[in-house]
Amino acid sequence: MTENQEKLRNNHPCFSTKPGNLGRIHLPVSPACNIGCRFCSRVLNDTENRPGVTSKVITPADSIAILRKALKICPEIKVAGIAGPGDTLATDTALETFRLVDKEFPQLLKCMSTNGLLLDEKADKVIEAKIDSLTVTVNAIDPEIEAKLNKFVYYHGKKYDALEGAKILIENQLNGIRKVAESGITVKVNTVLVPRINGSHIEKIAKTVSSLGATIYNIIPLIPTYELKEEKAPFCFQIEEARKSAEKYIDVFRHCNRCRADAVGVPGVSEFSKEVYSDNFATTETFSHG
């Protein structure tokens, strides 16, 4: 185990085997997305508990005041993460935020999630931001399968539909994972499990990303919504089968809470997002693809 992995295991609720007293804050600074997942409906509200949802989108500068407030309310916070509501590499706001956080709160771990479309070309910037862990959502490594889960990508000013977009996305994800992992940053891969579409593909994803340097794998059960609202959520036995197939190649993370993009507190124990984000910061009321 590397020093970075040991630090994450002791302080990050997503990596610890005993996460019950480890807190995190998600800073919703990323306003735009560049892919069109068929299962993702990103909205602004304070009621739904799922990824892609936040009560507001804040600025990098506001994140520092919010962090100070959050640490007073929840001193158990050890991690500052950015997981949306858009993609963290579609704009520069996430990396700018991490630079500010590193300066003001050097004791906090920094983690980031991305769909990976721009990870290959921005890997050096991710490394320079001194993040401790990177999560990349890889739902398929076969473009035919990915096209059933993602209807388009916006890449360098052009929209690529389904299959063509899937080819670009997968190539950039895998190249980016390799580059970031080689730098010593811990890479976690998320896969949204949609049994009818990628259920039999999980083992191949796990084997591939592990060979590129990813060290932990999170299989997230589909929340049926948006264009996949008619799909059935995975049964427990399907989730367990997927995890067992992946464990042949990579450690599997089993206590994901499918957190909001503005989550604050100890996962599964406390939630302070309404208190922390209640002030009138300079927020963005809408966000978009592209």
Backbone hydrogen bonds in HBPLUS format (Angstrom, degrees):
<---DONOR---> <-ACCEPTOR-->    atom                        ^
c    i                          cat <-CA-CA->   ^        H-A-AA   ^      H-
h    n   atom  resd res      DA  || num        DHA   H-A  angle D-A-AA Bond
n    s   type  num  typ     dist DA aas  dist angle  dist       angle   num
A0006-GLU N   A0002-THR O   2.97 MM   4  6.22 153.6  2.04 149.2 156.6     1
A0007-LYS N   A0003-GLU O   2.98 MM   4  6.21 156.4  2.04 147.9 153.9     2
A0008-LEU N   A0004-ASN O   3.04 MM   4  6.31 156.0  2.10 147.6 154.0     3
A0009-ARG N   A0005-GLN O   2.91 MM   4  6.09 157.7  1.96 145.8 152.1     4
A0010-ASN N   A0006-GLU O   3.08 MM   4  6.27 143.2  2.22 143.4 152.2     5
A0011-ASN N   A0007-LYS O   3.13 MM   4  6.16 130.3  2.38 139.7 151.8     6
A0011-ASN N   A0008-LEU O   3.25 MM   3  5.23 137.3  2.44  96.3 107.7     7
A0012-HIS N   A0008-LEU O   2.80 MM   4  4.98 158.2  1.85 145.5 145.9     8
A0015-PHE N   A0012-HIS O   3.01 MM   3  5.45 155.7  2.07 115.6 123.2     9
A0016-SER N   A0012-HIS O   2.95 MM   4  5.94 141.3  2.10 160.8 173.0    10
A0022-LEU N   A0019-PRO O   3.17 MM   3  5.37 171.6  2.18 122.1 121.2    11
A0023-GLY N   A0076-GLU O   2.94 MM  53  4.96 155.6  2.00 127.9 120.2    12
A0078-LYS N   A0023-GLY O   2.91 MM  55  5.66 170.7  1.92 130.5 127.3    13
A0024-ARG N   A0265-GLY O   2.91 MM 241  5.60 156.3  1.97 142.2 143.7    14
A0265-GLY N   A0024-ARG O   2.98 MM 241  5.60 151.3  2.06 156.2 164.7    15
A0025-ILE N   A0079-VAL O   2.97 MM  54  6.35 149.6  2.06 154.0 163.1    16
A0081-GLY N   A0025-ILE O   2.80 MM  56  6.02 179.5  1.80 170.2 170.2    17
A0026-HIS N   A0263-ALA O   2.77 MM 237  5.24 154.1  1.84 163.8 165.6    18
A0027-LEU N   A0081-GLY O   2.83 MM  54  6.24 158.0  1.88 163.5 167.7    19
A0029-VAL N   A0027-LEU O   2.89 MM   2  5.75 130.6  2.14 112.3  97.1    20
A0058-ILE N   A0028-PRO O   2.95 MM  30  6.00 150.5  2.04 140.5 148.6    21
A0030-SER N   A0084-GLY O   3.43 MM  54  5.18 161.3  2.47 123.1 117.8    22
A0086-GLY N   A0030-SER O   2.80 MM  56  5.10 153.3  1.87 152.3 150.2    23
A0087-ASP N   A0032-ALA O   2.78 MM  55  6.19 139.2  1.94 133.8 142.5    24
A0033-CYS N   A0288-SER O   2.86 MM 255  6.26 151.2  1.95 140.3 147.5    25
A0290-GLY N   A0033-CYS O   2.34 MM 257  5.69 145.2  1.45 159.4 171.3    26
A0154-TYR N   A0034-ASN O   2.69 MM 120  4.98 166.2  1.71 150.5 150.7    27
A0036-GLY N   A0152-PHE O   2.91 MM 116  5.17 156.1  1.97 150.7 146.4    28
A0151-LYS N   A0036-GLY O   2.90 MM 115  5.42 155.3  1.96 153.9 145.6    29
A0040-CYS N   A0037-CYS O   3.43 MM   3  5.36 169.1  2.44 103.4 106.4    30
A0038-ARG N   A0149-LEU O   2.82 MM 111  5.39 175.2  1.82 140.4 142.0    31
A0227-GLU N   A0038-ARG O   2.94 MM 189  5.09 120.5  2.30 147.5 163.8    32
A0054-THR N   A0043-VAL O   3.35 MM  11  6.84 157.0  2.41 154.7 161.2    33
A0045-ASN N   A0054-THR O   2.89 MM   9  5.86 136.4  2.08 125.4 135.4    34
A0261-ALA N   A0053-VAL O   2.93 MM 208  5.65 153.4  2.00 148.9 155.7    35
A0284-THR N   A0057-VAL O   2.78 MM 227  5.05 150.8  1.86 140.9 150.3    36
A0063-SER N   A0059-THR O   3.22 MM   4  6.48 135.8  2.43 144.8 156.6    37
A0063-SER N   A0060-PRO O   3.11 MM   3  5.19 133.5  2.34  97.3 110.1    38
A0064-ILE N   A0061-ALA O   3.39 MM   3  6.03 151.7  2.48 112.7 117.9    39
A0066-ILE N   A0062-ASP O   3.04 MM   4  6.27 161.4  2.07 156.3 162.3    40
A0067-LEU N   A0063-SER O   2.88 MM   4  5.99 150.6  1.97 139.4 147.1    41
A0068-ARG N   A0064-ILE O   3.05 MM   4  6.35 158.9  2.09 149.5 154.5    42
A0069-LYS N   A0065-ALA O   3.10 MM   4  6.33 161.9  2.13 147.2 151.8    43
A0070-ALA N   A0066-ILE O   2.84 MM   4  6.05 159.5  1.88 150.1 156.4    44
A0071-LEU N   A0067-LEU O   2.92 MM   4  6.09 160.0  1.96 154.6 158.3    45
A0072-LYS N   A0068-ARG O   3.27 MM   4  6.51 142.7  2.42 140.9 149.8    46
A0073-ILE N   A0069-LYS O   3.13 MM   4  6.44 155.6  2.19 149.1 155.6    47
A0074-CYS N   A0070-ALA O   2.69 MM   4  5.78 160.8  1.73 155.5 161.9    48
A0077-ILE N   A0074-CYS O   3.15 MM   3  6.06 168.0  2.16 128.6 129.9    49
A0109-LEU N   A0078-LYS O   2.92 MM  31  6.22 168.5  1.93 159.4 155.7    50
A0080-ALA N   A0109-LEU O   2.83 MM  29  6.12 169.5  1.84 164.1 163.7    51
A0111-CYS N   A0080-ALA O   3.12 MM  31  6.46 157.8  2.17 139.4 144.5    52
A0082-ILE N   A0111-CYS O   3.04 MM  29  6.58 142.7  2.18 144.7 155.6    53
A0113-SER N   A0082-ILE O   3.04 MM  31  6.43 150.3  2.13 168.8 166.2    54
A0090-ALA N   A0087-ASP O   3.29 MM   3  5.38 157.2  2.35 103.1 109.8    55
A0096-GLU N   A0092-ASP O   3.04 MM   4  6.16 158.2  2.09 154.9 161.7    56
A0097-THR N   A0093-THR O   2.92 MM   4  6.04 152.4  2.00 142.0 149.6    57
A0098-PHE N   A0094-ALA O   2.95 MM   4  6.28 157.3  2.00 152.9 158.6    58
A0099-ARG N   A0095-LEU O   3.13 MM   4  6.38 148.9  2.24 142.1 149.7    59
A0100-LEU N   A0096-GLU O   3.20 MM   4  6.54 153.7  2.27 146.1 152.5    60
A0101-VAL N   A0097-THR O   2.85 MM   4  6.13 160.2  1.89 155.1 161.3    61
A0102-ASP N   A0098-PHE O   2.88 MM   4  5.95 160.7  1.91 146.6 151.6    62
A0103-LYS N   A0099-ARG O   3.26 MM   4  6.41 146.3  2.38 136.2 144.2    63
A0104-GLU N   A0100-LEU O   2.98 MM   4  6.20 162.4  2.02 154.0 158.4    64
A0105-PHE N   A0101-VAL O   2.68 MM   4  5.31 158.5  1.72 149.4 155.7    65
A0108-LEU N   A0105-PHE O   3.08 MM   3  5.82 164.6  2.11 124.0 128.2    66
A0132-ASP N   A0110-LYS O   2.70 MM  22  5.34 157.9  1.75 146.0 153.7    67
A0133-SER N   A0110-LYS O   3.31 MM  23  6.78 151.8  2.39 149.1 152.7    68
A0112-MET N   A0133-SER O   3.12 MM  21  6.58 151.3  2.20 147.4 155.2    69
A0135-THR N   A0112-MET O   2.75 MM  23  6.13 162.3  1.79 157.7 163.0    70
A0114-THR N   A0135-THR O   2.85 MM  21  6.30 147.5  1.95 158.0 168.3    71
A0137-THR N   A0114-THR O   3.09 MM  23  6.51 157.0  2.14 155.0 162.2    72
A0119-LEU N   A0116-GLY O   3.20 MM   3  4.68 159.5  2.24  95.2 101.3    73
A0122-LYS N   A0118-LEU O   3.01 MM   4  6.03 137.6  2.20 145.9 158.5    74
A0123-ALA N   A0119-LEU O   2.87 MM   4  5.35 103.5  2.47 144.9 151.9    75
A0125-LYS N   A0122-LYS O   3.08 MM   3  5.28 118.7  2.48 101.4 116.1    76
A0126-VAL N   A0122-LYS O   3.01 MM   4  6.32 154.4  2.07 155.1 163.0    77
A0127-ILE N   A0123-ALA O   2.96 MM   4  6.23 159.0  2.01 152.6 158.0    78
A0128-GLU N   A0124-ASP O   2.91 MM   4  6.11 156.3  1.96 144.9 151.8    79
A0129-ALA N   A0125-LYS O   3.06 MM   4  6.20 132.5  2.29 138.0 149.1    80
A0129-ALA N   A0126-VAL O   3.25 MM   3  5.22 134.8  2.46  93.9 105.9    81
A0130-LYS N   A0127-ILE O   3.12 MM   3  5.62 163.8  2.15 114.9 119.0    82
A0186-THR N   A0132-ASP O   3.40 MM  54  6.50 153.1  2.48 150.2 144.3    83
A0134-LEU N   A0186-THR O   2.89 MM  52  6.33 157.7  1.94 161.6 168.7    84
A0188-LYS N   A0134-LEU O   2.81 MM  54  6.13 163.3  1.83 153.4 159.2    85
A0136-VAL N   A0188-LYS O   2.91 MM  52  6.45 151.3  2.00 155.9 163.2    86
A0190-ASN N   A0136-VAL O   2.97 MM  54  6.08 156.2  2.03 130.3 137.8    87
A0138-VAL N   A0190-ASN O   2.79 MM  52  6.05 146.3  1.91 166.3 174.6    88
A0145-ILE N   A0142-ASP O   2.97 MM   3  5.45 127.2  2.26 112.8 125.6    89
A0146-GLU N   A0142-ASP O   2.97 MM   4  6.25 168.2  1.99 158.6 162.4    90
A0147-ALA N   A0143-PRO O   2.90 MM   4  5.91 153.1  1.98 146.1 151.9    91
A0148-LYS N   A0145-ILE O   3.00 MM   3  5.44 146.7  2.11 110.3 120.0    92
A0149-LEU N   A0146-GLU O   2.90 MM   3  5.18 150.8  1.98 108.7 118.2    93
A0150-ASN N   A0146-GLU O   2.92 MM   4  6.04 130.7  2.17 152.1 167.1    94
A0162-ALA N   A0151-LYS O   2.82 MM  11  4.42 156.7  1.87 122.6 116.7    95
A0153-VAL N   A0160-TYR O   2.90 MM   7  5.34 146.4  2.01 145.6 156.6    96
A0160-TYR N   A0153-VAL O   2.82 MM   7  5.34 168.2  1.83 163.8 167.7    97
A0155-TYR N   A0158-LYS O   2.84 MM   3  5.37 166.5  1.86 158.2 155.9    98
A0158-LYS N   A0155-TYR O   3.19 MM   3  5.37 158.0  2.24 107.0 113.7    99
A0165-GLY N   A0161-ASP O   3.09 MM   4  5.39 169.7  2.10 127.4 129.2   100
A0166-ALA N   A0162-ALA O   2.80 MM   4  5.96 149.3  1.90 151.5 161.5   101
A0167-LYS N   A0163-LEU O   3.13 MM   4  6.41 152.3  2.21 149.2 154.7   102
A0168-ILE N   A0164-GLU O   3.35 MM   4  6.67 159.9  2.39 145.8 150.1   103
A0169-LEU N   A0165-GLY O   2.90 MM   4  6.10 169.1  1.91 156.4 159.8   104
A0170-ILE N   A0166-ALA O   2.97 MM   4  6.04 175.5  1.97 154.1 155.3   105
A0171-GLU N   A0167-LYS O   3.22 MM   4  6.26 166.3  2.24 144.3 148.4   106
A0172-ASN N   A0168-ILE O   3.07 MM   4  6.22 164.6  2.09 153.2 157.6   107
A0173-GLN N   A0169-LEU O   2.87 MM   4  6.06 155.9  1.93 153.3 160.8   108
A0174-LEU N   A0170-ILE O   3.03 MM   4  6.17 175.3  2.03 157.1 157.5   109
A0175-ASN N   A0171-GLU O   3.07 MM   4  6.17 164.5  2.10 147.9 152.7   110
A0176-GLY N   A0172-ASN O   2.95 MM   4  5.87 155.4  2.01 140.1 147.6   111
A0177-ILE N   A0173-GLN O   2.88 MM   4  6.09 159.2  1.92 154.1 159.5   112
A0178-ARG N   A0174-LEU O   3.21 MM   4  6.37 165.7  2.23 145.9 149.1   113
A0179-LYS N   A0175-ASN O   3.14 MM   4  6.40 162.8  2.17 148.1 152.4   114
A0180-VAL N   A0176-GLY O   2.98 MM   4  6.16 172.4  1.99 159.6 161.1   115
A0181-ALA N   A0177-ILE O   2.92 MM   4  5.94 165.5  1.94 153.6 158.3   116
A0182-GLU N   A0178-ARG O   3.02 MM   4  6.08 154.8  2.08 146.4 153.0   117
A0183-SER N   A0180-VAL O   3.08 MM   3  5.26 141.2  2.24 100.8 112.0   118
A0184-GLY N   A0181-ALA O   3.07 MM   3  5.46 159.9  2.11 112.0 118.3   119
A0215-THR N   A0187-VAL O   3.01 MM  28  6.09 158.0  2.06 162.2 165.0   120
A0189-VAL N   A0216-ILE O   2.98 MM  27  6.47 158.2  2.02 154.6 159.1   121
A0218-ASN N   A0189-VAL O   2.80 MM  29  6.13 165.5  1.82 162.7 165.6   122
A0191-THR N   A0218-ASN O   2.91 MM  27  6.35 149.4  2.01 162.3 164.5   123
A0220-ILE N   A0191-THR O   2.74 MM  29  5.89 160.7  1.77 153.4 159.7   124
A0193-LEU N   A0220-ILE O   2.71 MM  27  5.73 160.8  1.74 145.8 152.7   125
A0222-LEU N   A0193-LEU O   3.17 MM  29  5.55 143.2  2.31 150.5 142.8   126
A0197-ILE N   A0194-VAL O   2.75 MM   3  5.49 142.6  1.89 130.1 141.1   127
A0198-ASN N   A0194-VAL O   2.89 MM   4  5.66 153.2  1.97 149.6 156.3   128
A0199-GLY N   A0195-PRO O   3.25 MM   4  3.95 138.6  2.44 107.3 110.5   129
A0201-HIS N   A0198-ASN O   3.04 MM   3  4.99 157.8  2.09 107.3 113.5   130
A0205-ILE N   A0201-HIS O   3.16 MM   4  6.50 156.1  2.22 152.8 159.9   131
A0206-ALA N   A0202-ILE O   2.94 MM   4  6.20 170.4  1.94 161.9 163.6   132
A0207-LYS N   A0203-GLU O   2.97 MM   4  6.16 164.9  1.99 150.4 154.3   133
A0208-THR N   A0204-LYS O   3.05 MM   4  6.12 159.6  2.09 144.6 150.1   134
A0209-VAL N   A0205-ILE O   2.94 MM   4  6.15 176.5  1.94 167.1 166.4   135
A0210-SER N   A0206-ALA O   3.05 MM   4  5.98 154.2  2.12 144.9 152.3   136
A0211-SER N   A0207-LYS O   3.17 MM   4  6.27 151.5  2.26 138.6 145.6   137
A0212-LEU N   A0209-VAL O   3.15 MM   3  5.06 138.5  2.33  93.2 105.0   138
A0214-ALA N   A0209-VAL O   3.05 MM   5  5.55 155.7  2.11 153.6 146.2   139
A0213-GLY N   A0210-SER O   3.08 MM   3  5.22 158.0  2.13 105.1 112.1   140
A0217-TYR N   A0251-ASP O   2.83 MM  34  6.14 143.6  1.96 150.6 162.7   141
A0253-PHE N   A0217-TYR O   2.77 MM  36  5.80 165.5  1.79 149.6 153.9   142
A0228-LEU N   A0225-THR O   3.02 MM   3  5.40 141.6  2.17 143.7 138.7   143
A0229-LYS N   A0226-TYR O   3.30 MM   3  5.34 147.8  2.41 115.4 112.4   144
A0231-GLU N   A0228-LEU O   3.08 MM   3  5.34 154.9  2.15 106.8 114.6   145
A0238-GLN N   A0235-PHE O   3.03 MM   3  5.27 126.2  2.33 102.5 116.5   146
A0239-ILE N   A0235-PHE O   3.10 MM   4  6.48 154.6  2.16 154.7 162.1   147
A0240-GLU N   A0236-CYS O   2.96 MM   4  6.21 162.0  1.99 152.3 157.2   148
A0241-GLU N   A0237-PHE O   2.94 MM   4  6.06 154.3  2.01 139.8 146.8   149
A0242-ALA N   A0238-GLN O   3.04 MM   4  6.19 158.0  2.09 142.6 148.2   150
A0243-ARG N   A0239-ILE O   2.95 MM   4  6.22 157.9  2.00 149.4 155.7   151
A0244-LYS N   A0240-GLU O   2.93 MM   4  6.13 161.5  1.96 151.6 156.2   152
A0245-SER N   A0241-GLU O   3.05 MM   4  6.26 153.9  2.12 145.9 152.6   153
A0246-ALA N   A0242-ALA O   3.07 MM   4  6.30 148.3  2.17 144.7 153.3   154
A0247-GLU N   A0243-ARG O   2.90 MM   4  6.08 149.2  2.00 150.6 159.1   155
A0249-TYR N   A0246-ALA O   2.94 MM   3  5.89 169.6  1.95 129.6 132.9   156
A0250-ILE N   A0246-ALA O   3.22 MM   4  6.26 146.5  2.33 142.9 151.8   157
A0272-PHE N   A0264-VAL O   2.82 MM   8  5.17 160.2  1.86 137.7 144.2   158
A0269-VAL N   A0266-VAL O   2.88 MM   3  5.32 161.1  1.91 141.5 143.0   159
A0270-SER N   A0266-VAL O   2.95 MM   4  5.16 166.6  1.97 145.1 149.3   160
A0276-VAL N   A0272-PHE O   2.94 MM   4  6.12 166.2  1.96 161.7 166.1   161
A0277-TYR N   A0273-SER O   2.91 MM   4  5.84 164.4  1.94 150.5 154.4   162
A0281-PHE N   A0279-ASP O   3.05 MM   2  5.81 130.2  2.31 104.9  90.7   163
A0283-THR N   A0281-PHE O   2.87 MM   2  5.61 110.9  2.36 116.5  99.6   164
